[in-house]
Amino acid sequence: MAGEVLIVAEQVHGEIAKVTYELLGEGRKLADKLKSPLSCFILGHNMESQLEKIAQTGVDKIYLADHEELAEYKTLTYRRVIIEEIDTWQTAPHTLLMGSTTVGRDLAPRIAAYYETGLTADTIELDIGPYEHKAGIDKTKIGYFPECLYANRPSFGESLKARILGPWKDPQMATIRPGVFALPKAVEKSVKDLEIKKVKVELKPEDFRVKIAKILREESSKMDISEADVIVSGGFGLGSEESFSLLQELADCFQNSTIAASRKAVDAGWIAYPYQVGQTGKTVRPKIYIACAISGALQHRVGMQKSDLIIAINKDPDAPIFGFADHGIVGDIFQVIPEMIKQLKTMKEQKELQTA
């Protein structure tokens, strides 16, 4: 049997991050294919309150490292605890996954370097499958590998998807973009049904070469686009920053809604980076995604293609986005959107009259 599928959890202020649950859901599928356990490594302080929710993802085992020095992420302390625990295992984990976040992008390469294994960054698809390596300068790598981690990510200017393989040494590692995978459905499982191992934490003086003087987190009253139910997104075809006010008016017709943008619109300075959807921005999964004057290049597509309903508005009938949108409107957004706003407001008024 292959080694465990291990998810390294991320937490902020003692709360497990959403990306961890997304990874546990996808990790369950990989573990089932491998017929291996699914494990979650949690580092923090006083994290017991989070274990019940983790258990409901279907995880088989939790490694819990509790120490006051782990309450906030620090590169060297987290690296020490994870490596020293895995080094005690008889079999290395087959797969080790982290979120492609500030923490994951910092920590994962250090784990990979220690184990001299590969690491695929910003992965958007995962699978397990066979691979046969037939030639190469290093003859020791030639062979058949029945249980290889397939990690797919955009490449070549984000116009193609590349499959990255590294089956020669475990753990096979990848970081995954938040929002790419759906949250797992809760299962009837509790902490009592799990194996929980309390990890021994023995930090060394060299782990404190870097000291954190102060942590500042930006608090914004504006909605995180990854949390919205409805997103009205604009592309470079809008022509100006002022055009986003029209998109905002359309978004205001819905509850739990926000505007967003493609990379070119952000690069043009028309809207701030936190609103960017795509490979170099955020991945979103709203109930409705309205793409306005967006061509639909792969870079943008990977950030929104798993939306429940995609509506595209573009005056170019050959725009790639029409190839995968659920509904398409060929027309000028400055004519289409005002009409949509008018119709939505009329529907809302009629509904209010019926309930009055």
Helices and strands as residue ranges (DSSP letters): E 5-8, E 11-12, E 15-16, H 18-34, E 38-44, G 48-50, H 51-55, E 61-66, G 68-70, H 75-86, E 95-99, H 102-115, E 119-123, E 125-133, G 139-141, E 143-155, E 160-164, E 172-176, G 191-193, E 195-198, G 205-208, G 225-227, E 230-234, G 236-238, G 241-243, H 244-251, E 257-261, H 263-267, G 273-275, E 288-292, H 298-304, E 309-314, G 320-323, E 327-330, H 333-355
